[in-house]
Amino acid sequence: MNQSVSVVVPTLNAAGRIGSLLEKLKKQTVKPLEILVVDSSSEDGTAEEVKKIADVKLKIIDKKDFNHGLTRHEAFMQTSGEFVCFLTDDAVPANENFIENLIKPLEDIKVAMSYGRQLPRSDARLFERIVREKSYSADSNVRSKKDIPKYGIKTFNATDVCSCYRRSAYLDCGGFSEVNTNEDMLMAAKFIYSGYKVAYAADAEVIHSHNFTFKQQFERNKQVGYFLEKHSEELGNLSEIGEGKKLVISVLKELCKAGRMIEAGKFCADCCARFAGNRAGRKKTRNE
């Protein structure tokens, strides 16, 4: 298998963590052909930290010009590897086999994209840990168009927190479009409807989680709701509501079984913020 791998890392005010991330990438069992950092004019010295690491390319853009889809596409086009991996600056490879395990599913030439497993940080609140564990299980899978009746919108699950794309398939399907969130999910849908497959590599692990405030959760899901409504046709007009309910019920059962009623209450409030944000985003799309 061709192991020509490029890595792209978008950054914003990541001075305290980018050096460690880049060093971990350089120590992988599959060495990156190149590492490209795209920094959105950080104000904390991120660029200076990147410059300290040998053989890492740095591109600086204006913060206002960052777009989840277009910025990644432009970065992709500046790389040369047969496989292009994306990592967010706050995702830490759990071990030195991360890249090796992430590209393994791509041995199947019909697999256009793979993405890895997110393990919660040590400081993650309890319900966030449970959500991560249920959203990113220990079981790998590969999905194609025939799986849509079984998985619904989850067929297009993907994340550029830690992902890898086959260059030829990416170009064949047109690449990322201008979108401010969920560019990974939209690309996965393009692949699957074009006859390719998307793989979840559970053994390609990164440490990554968030303890969002209710306001942050509202704003994040407002963007997601806007995206889902705007791109509903490209996603096969499939609904996320049923899968969302299943996850909420499953997490609540686990919290209640453990006697963590206060945490269950906080999780309910978090879910309300998610739901309200989602509805607000969808409404914004309809009013445009």
Sequence and secondary structure as in RCSB ss.txt:
>XXXX:A:sequence
MNQSVSVVVPTLNAAGRIGSLLEKLKKQTVKPLEILVVDSSSEDGTAEEVKKIADVKLKIIDKKDFNHGLTRHEA
FMQTSGEFVCFLTDDAVPANENFIENLIKPLEDIKVAMSYGRQLPRSDARLFERIVREKSYSADSNVRSKKDIPK
YGIKTFNATDVCSCYRRSAYLDCGGFSEVNTNEDMLMAAKFIYSGYKVAYAADAEVIHSHNFTFKQQFERNKQVG
YFLEKHSEELGNLSEIGEGKKLVISVLKELCKAGRMIEAGKFCADCCARFAGNRAGRKKTRNE
>XXXX:A:secstr
    EEEEEEESS TTTHHHHHHHHHTSSS  SEEEEEE   SSSHHHHHHTSTT EEEE  GGG  TTHHHHHH
HHT   SEEEEE TT EESSTTHHHHHHGGGGSTTEEEEEEEEE  TT  HHHHHHHHHHS S  EEE GGGHHH
HGGGGG   TTEEEEEHHHHHHTT   S SS HHHHHHHHHHHTT EEEEEEEEEEE      HHHHHHHHHHHH
HHHHHTTTTTTT  SHHHHHHHHHHHHHHHHHTT HHHHHHHHHHHHHHHHHHHHHHHHHHH 
